[in-house]
Amino acid sequence: MVSITIHSNNIENIVLGSLNVKWSAQGDRILRYYVDVRHLKLNIHKEVSAPEIFILQSKMDALIANWDNKFETYTKRQNILSGQNVADELSAEASVKLDSLKHILVHTLTIDDTVDWEALKDNSKYDYPKSFPETKPSSHPSGRPQYIQPKVGLLQIILGKKRQIISEAEAKHAQEIASWVELEGQRINALAREVTKWEKRKKAYWDKHDTLQKEFNLEQLASHSEVDRLKFEVTNGDDEAVIEHASLVLEASQYDDLFEKSYLLQYVKNECLLKIAYDIPSIDDLPTIKSVKFIKSTGELKETSISLRDQKANFESVAYQICLRTIHELFEADVNGNFDKILFNGFVNFVDPATGQDHRSCLISVLVEREQFCGIDLARIDPKACFKSLKGVSAASLASLTPIPPIMELETEDRRFIDSREIGSSMDLGTNLASISWEDFEHLVREVFEQEFVSRGGEVKITQSSSDGGVDAIAFDPDPITGGKIVIQAKRYTRTVGVSAVRDLYGTVMNEGASRGILVTTADYGPDAYKFSSGKPITLMNGANLLHMLERHGYHAKIDIKEARALY
């Protein structure tokens, strides 16, 4: 069969039409071959013809080679245009980032920093299905056999066979009716069985969603109660609630991904004082790119940075702005007047270029009273001058990273820690973890995690018992890469753990300035809990995970949710 072949480096852009021919008048020979070819990217097409197929192939090869050269030029031109566009976009983005550093303080003045308690409540509805996904079984009856009157000829009448012929036809029809009735009975019975199974599946389906909806609503009510409880405790000046409220305020403060917020809060109720140790972004964390240029000859993007002097100036400005902004947000949100003084200590983590060692220095420190601070028009001040007028302490040049003694230190001793007790040695395979006391369960969790961390010099301490979902244990892992302060919460539950418990843990991790949180339960977690924890420094351990960890360290127990439910 005669055909044309395309030889091209970008054949996906070439469309070849069908091969046509022109015949002689007599129709005995081909006078000429024709083929239409189109280039999609270049938006051109051409009809190529030749008296012989090999000549046509040669012409096609020459045309495609020419188009390939044109397409290469076209691609280079497009790449240049694309590269220039990318460079322009990156330059514009860099300019916006640099400009945003000047407005860190002013930005918060347009925001209402008070906590919207109702907005914290999850008011979503359970996604209840509109219909059962399976279609009800059905079948259609076959047609009832019809009696066909037999034809009786004259000869058959003369011979007296008419009655016989009619009787045979009636007997045959009766047999067909009997068979049809039997098959219909079988069909109806089979359909009834399928419908019964379908009805059971349908009932189980709706029962399941009724249960899930009930659990969802109960979890939602519980989370609403937690919000109401926190609001009540904040109003009454509860120490932990004041800290959690302040943490909510700071977490809501948006810096457009400029840096990862990290801080430690302490509240001294009898002094009406809120202390905060805040990690300020280092010079290396701040944007430095001024513009991006596209180099046509190499196709590369070349970045131009601001001067080192400007980098240092930006760092100093950002540090003072963050300090004043944080104080403003906390005072504005404290509508209950739980504190009238704020201590702000600003820290920077950096690598000492002389030793290559990690260092952490306090660079700025200020203790300010509400009345004095709220009398300042923050929209019109110079951040550094304002900081100094508040008798703030800082190095002459923040960029030098010279540490200064803070005006006041935060307490490092955690008074919540209590003596632990051993639980694992008294357990055996008959011990149901789902039914032991929640105090014993918390001590057991501490014990097994201590075994987990002891090999690398870690330590696990248990906090004062509280069944309200607070911190149950804190692990200190010395591993320089994966370690740090780890918050552990134990939930001896017999029901699915909802997303509210995971949210609480995440808030505690942020409040504690921990590197990770671990939630341990005897039950399991709902899909919303797993979804919320995804991408966050949170590990969810269900009952099976806990039993596996216990066995790894020589402990034996069981988890029987049904048995535990019968007891409580």
Helices and strands as residue ranges (DSSP letters): G 11-13, E 14-16, E 20-23, E 30-39, E 44-50, H 53-100, G 101-103, H 104-108, G 118-120, H 154-158, H 162-235, H 239-252, E 263-268, G 269-271, E 273-279, G 283-285, E 289-295, E 300-305, H 308-333, E 341-351, E 358-369, H 370-374, G 378-380, H 383-389, E 393-394, G 398-400, E 417-418, G 424-426, H 438-454, E 459-463, E 473-477, E 484-491, H 499-512, E 516-521, H 527-533, E 538-541, H 543-552, H 561-567
